[in-house]
Amino acid sequence: MLFIHDTSCISPQLSFGEVDLQSFQHSVGGKMYAAEPGYAGIPPGALRRMGKAVRMGVGAGLPLLTSSPPVEGIIIGTANGGMEDCIKFLNQIIEYEEGQLTPGNFVQSTPNAIAAQIGFINRNKGYNVTHVQRGLAFEAALTDTIMQLNENPHASYLVGAVEEISTYNYNIDWLDGWYKKEKAEGLDLYTSNSDGSIAGEGASLFYANNINTGAVACISAVDGIHTDDPEKVKQRWNAFVQKHLHDTAPDILISGENGDKRMMPFYNTIQQTLSGSTAVLRYKHACGEYPTSSAFAVWLACEILKKRKIPDSWFKHLLQHPTVHSIAIYNNFKNQQHGFILVQLPSSIDL
C-alpha cells in the first residue's frame, strides 16, 4: 500500500490550484482539452521547448516537489507520452531529407521525457521510470511504487500519469470507431447509446510514501487483467473485493463509464455485484477518455476523502454516507484492459 500526502491535477476542469468542480467545462469538437495553467515554476527557456504532455507533467509535478521533502524516485504512467512531438520529428526527417533536424522535438517525443524532465528540473537523480502499458500504465506505475516502498520503507515517491490528445492518435482512434460522431457533452455522454466516447487528456500526480500521519488517502490495492470476457472480469473483481475489503462493499465505486455502449456489459457486470449501500460515480464526462484516465479517478477519490464538494450530478447512484472510508475504481480501456484500484481513508487502515 502507499499513502498519498499531496495531489496535483491538470485536467479539462478547474482542478489545478483552487479546485472548483461545480463550474463545469465542456468539450470542444468532441475533445476535452486540458485547462493549462501559467506554469510559473518552469524556466521559460525550457517551457517553450516542451511539448504539451511534458508541460502538463512537469507543471503538475513540480508543485508537489517544491512543497514537500525530496523524493527518491519519479514514476510516471503514460500510453503515448510526447506523441505529437514524435510526429513533428518524423515529418522533419522527410521535409529536410534527413538533414539538419530540430533536436527539441526528438528530445520531447519519447514517453520517458516527462519523468526525465521533472527529474532534470528538480535535479533529482533517483529512480526514474516510465510505464507504457496503454490502459494499465497508471496501474503499473502504482504497483511499481508499492514495490519500491516495500524495499525502501522510508522513501517518498512522485507517481502519476500524463496523456495528451495528439492528432496522430486521435485520427487513428476516430477511424477505428472509438470516438462519437455525434455531439455528446456533459452528462448527455452517458445517455447517447452509441459507439465511441470523447477524447480527453490531463496530468494527475501524487506525492506518496509509507507514512500514515498526515496522509489524505491510502491506495491499499491495485490489480489489472487483460480479457474481453465480462465473466472473467467479474471473477477478478470479486476476488479483489474479497481479498482487500473482506467481502464488504466499497462506500463508492468510481466507474470508468464513457458513453460507449459496447463497454456497458463490463460496467453493468461489476455494478451488479455491489450491494445497495454503494454509491456509483462517473467521471469521464469531465476529463474525457484516455488510456490513463484512472489517474484522474484517483485524484477525484482523494478530493472526496478530503471532503471537498463533488457535484451530486456526477453520481449515477447517490447515497449519503456519514463518512466515506473506501472508494473502489474500475476502468475499462477498449474492452481489453481492466484496472482495479482501492482508495481508502488512512484512518481506516490497520497497520
Secondary structure by P-SEA (a helix, b strand, c coil): cccccbbbbbccccccccccccbbbbbccccccccccccccccaaaaaaccaaaaaaaaacaaaaaacccccbbbbbbcccaaaaaaaaaaaaaaacccccccccccccccaaaaaaaaaaaccccbbbbbccccaaaaaaaaaaaaaaaacccbbbbbbbbbbbcaaaaaaaaaacccccccccccccccccccbbbbbcbbbbbbccccccccccccccccccccccaaaaaaaaaaaaaacccccccccccccccccccaaaaaaaaaaaccccbbbbbccccccccccaaaaaaaaaaaaaaccccccccccbbbbbccccbbbbbbbccccbbbbbbbbccccccc
